[in-house]
Amino acid sequence: GVGMGMTAPVSITAFPAEDGSLQQNVKVSLRIPSQFQASPPCPSDESIKIEERQEMTIYSTQFGGYAKEVDYVDYAAKLKSALGSEAAYRKDFYFCNGYDPPMKPYGRRNEVWFVKE
């Protein structure tokens, strides 16, 4: 019953298949606004969970435009290539992040994050 508004980034946990495409199971995460951090309201929908994201170090790449799945897959491949075989990071998932409302036509920011092991 508490309205919190939209926060940024909207973070999608993507689980890549062997060929680099994304599996259909994804997790969408929204940041709880600062004023609710200490005591978040309880979700009324059982499919919504409150999770605390642990501190992490990430490898990241940024791109613009209206991001689609193919864009995230493409930039994840570019980030993987740029990191080479020396960097240790989680291969079983990565984060696809969008920072802008749908109505913003220009100057959009999107990121792909790999979590450092």
KOLGU-575785 format. One record per residue (C-alpha): y, x, z; residue number from 1. Coordinates in Angstrom, 2 decimals. Each point is the difference from the previous one (the first is absolute). Example, Ala and Ser with C-alpha at 12.3 -4.5 7.8 and 13.67 -1.06 7.14 Angstrom:
<rs>
<r north="-4.50" east="12.30" up="7.80" i="1"/>
<r north="3.44" east="1.37" up="-0.66" i="2"/>
</rs>
This chain:
<rs>
<r north="0.00" east="0.00" up="0.00" i="1"/>
<r north="2.34" east="3.01" up="-0.09" i="2"/>
<r north="1.64" east="0.93" up="-3.31" i="3"/>
<r north="0.24" east="3.76" up="-0.45" i="4"/>
<r north="1.16" east="0.36" up="-3.60" i="5"/>
<r north="-1.29" east="2.54" up="-2.49" i="6"/>
<r north="-0.25" east="3.66" up="0.90" i="7"/>
<r north="-0.39" east="3.14" up="-2.07" i="8"/>
<r north="-2.13" east="1.54" up="-1.10" i="9"/>
<r north="-2.65" east="-2.51" up="-0.95" i="10"/>
<r north="-3.03" east="2.25" up="0.24" i="11"/>
<r north="-3.26" east="-0.73" up="-1.81" i="12"/>
<r north="-3.10" east="1.95" up="1.00" i="13"/>
<r north="-1.86" east="0.62" up="-3.25" i="14"/>
<r north="-3.66" east="0.97" up="-0.19" i="15"/>
<r north="-0.68" east="1.89" up="-3.24" i="16"/>
<r north="-3.26" east="-0.34" up="-1.89" i="17"/>
<r north="-1.79" east="3.01" up="-1.49" i="18"/>
<r north="1.96" east="-0.33" up="-3.27" i="19"/>
<r north="3.37" east="-0.13" up="1.82" i="20"/>
<r north="0.51" east="-3.74" up="-0.47" i="21"/>
<r north="0.67" east="-2.08" up="3.09" i="22"/>
<r north="-2.67" east="-2.10" up="1.63" i="23"/>
<r north="0.90" east="-3.62" up="0.57" i="24"/>
<r north="0.11" east="0.33" up="3.79" i="25"/>
<r north="3.46" east="1.10" up="1.09" i="26"/>
<r north="1.93" east="-0.29" up="3.23" i="27"/>
<r north="3.68" east="-0.95" up="-0.04" i="28"/>
<r north="2.07" east="1.24" up="2.95" i="29"/>
<r north="3.52" east="-0.92" up="1.07" i="30"/>
<r north="2.01" east="1.87" up="2.60" i="31"/>
<r north="0.85" east="-2.01" up="3.09" i="32"/>
<r north="3.80" east="0.11" up="0.48" i="33"/>
<r north="1.33" east="2.22" up="2.78" i="34"/>
<r north="1.00" east="-2.88" up="2.30" i="35"/>
<r north="-3.65" east="-1.20" up="0.04" i="36"/>
<r north="-1.71" east="3.41" up="0.34" i="37"/>
<r north="-0.45" east="-0.11" up="3.79" i="38"/>
<r north="-1.41" east="-3.53" up="-0.01" i="39"/>
<r north="-0.94" east="-1.33" up="-3.45" i="40"/>
<r north="-0.51" east="-3.76" up="-0.32" i="41"/>
<r north="-3.65" east="-1.07" up="-0.24" i="42"/>
<r north="-1.00" east="-1.04" up="-3.53" i="43"/>
<r north="-1.04" east="-3.64" up="-0.36" i="44"/>
<r north="-2.21" east="0.84" up="-3.00" i="45"/>
<r north="-3.30" east="1.72" up="0.89" i="46"/>
<r north="0.07" east="2.07" up="-3.21" i="47"/>
<r north="3.17" east="1.76" up="1.18" i="48"/>
<r north="-0.58" east="2.95" up="2.33" i="49"/>
<r north="2.45" east="2.18" up="1.87" i="50"/>
<r north="-0.93" east="3.66" up="-0.31" i="51"/>
<r north="1.70" east="3.11" up="1.22" i="52"/>
<r north="0.13" east="2.64" up="-2.71" i="53"/>
<r north="-0.64" east="3.42" up="1.44" i="54"/>
<r north="2.31" east="2.91" up="-0.73" i="55"/>
<r north="-0.94" east="1.68" up="-3.26" i="56"/>
<r north="1.06" east="2.71" up="-2.38" i="57"/>
<r north="0.06" east="-1.08" up="-3.61" i="58"/>
<r north="0.24" east="1.37" up="-3.50" i="59"/>
<r north="2.29" east="-2.28" up="-1.98" i="60"/>
<r north="1.35" east="-0.68" up="-3.46" i="61"/>
<r north="2.80" east="-2.41" up="-0.90" i="62"/>
<r north="0.70" east="-2.06" up="-3.12" i="63"/>
<r north="2.26" east="-2.87" up="-1.08" i="64"/>
<r north="-0.31" east="-3.34" up="-1.75" i="65"/>
<r north="-2.03" east="-3.11" up="0.75" i="66"/>
<r north="-3.27" east="1.57" up="1.11" i="67"/>
<r north="-3.29" east="-1.43" up="-1.20" i="68"/>
<r north="-3.53" east="1.04" up="0.93" i="69"/>
<r north="-0.22" east="2.24" up="-3.07" i="70"/>
<r north="3.17" east="1.83" up="1.11" i="71"/>
<r north="-1.40" east="0.72" up="3.46" i="72"/>
<r north="-3.30" east="1.19" up="-1.50" i="73"/>
<r north="1.89" east="2.22" up="-2.48" i="74"/>
<r north="2.26" east="1.56" up="2.65" i="75"/>
<r north="-2.95" east="0.48" up="2.36" i="76"/>
<r north="-1.74" east="1.95" up="-2.79" i="77"/>
<r north="3.17" east="2.07" up="-0.55" i="78"/>
<r north="0.27" east="0.74" up="3.72" i="79"/>
<r north="-3.69" east="0.96" up="0.13" i="80"/>
<r north="0.52" east="2.35" up="-2.95" i="81"/>
<r north="3.14" east="1.54" up="1.54" i="82"/>
<r north="-1.82" east="0.66" up="3.28" i="83"/>
<r north="-2.99" east="1.62" up="-1.69" i="84"/>
<r north="-3.14" east="0.84" up="1.92" i="85"/>
<r north="1.67" east="1.92" up="2.84" i="86"/>
<r north="1.61" east="-2.94" up="1.83" i="87"/>
<r north="-2.18" east="-1.88" up="2.49" i="88"/>
<r north="0.72" east="-3.73" up="0.04" i="89"/>
<r north="-1.87" east="-3.30" up="0.41" i="90"/>
<r north="-1.71" east="-0.94" up="-3.25" i="91"/>
<r north="-1.34" east="-3.41" up="1.09" i="92"/>
<r north="3.41" east="-1.73" up="0.03" i="93"/>
<r north="3.69" east="0.52" up="-0.67" i="94"/>
<r north="3.20" east="-1.96" up="0.58" i="95"/>
<r north="2.07" east="-1.73" up="-2.69" i="96"/>
<r north="3.49" east="-0.72" up="1.33" i="97"/>
<r north="2.84" east="-2.12" up="-1.33" i="98"/>
<r north="3.45" east="0.02" up="1.56" i="99"/>
<r north="1.96" east="-2.63" up="-1.93" i="100"/>
<r north="0.23" east="-3.79" up="-0.16" i="101"/>
<r north="-1.26" east="-1.62" up="-3.22" i="102"/>
<r north="3.54" east="-0.97" up="-1.04" i="103"/>
<r north="1.24" east="3.61" up="-0.15" i="104"/>
<r north="-0.07" east="0.93" up="-3.70" i="105"/>
<r north="1.18" east="3.63" up="0.11" i="106"/>
<r north="-0.44" east="3.05" up="2.19" i="107"/>
<r north="-3.39" east="-1.10" up="1.31" i="108"/>
<r north="-2.04" east="2.36" up="2.18" i="109"/>
<r north="-3.78" east="0.19" up="0.16" i="110"/>
<r north="-2.22" east="2.67" up="1.52" i="111"/>
<r north="-3.63" east="1.06" up="0.12" i="112"/>
<r north="-1.13" east="1.67" up="3.23" i="113"/>
<r north="-3.12" east="2.10" up="0.58" i="114"/>
<r north="-0.79" east="0.60" up="3.68" i="115"/>
<r north="-0.46" east="3.66" up="0.87" i="116"/>
<r north="-3.26" east="0.81" up="1.78" i="117"/>
</rs>
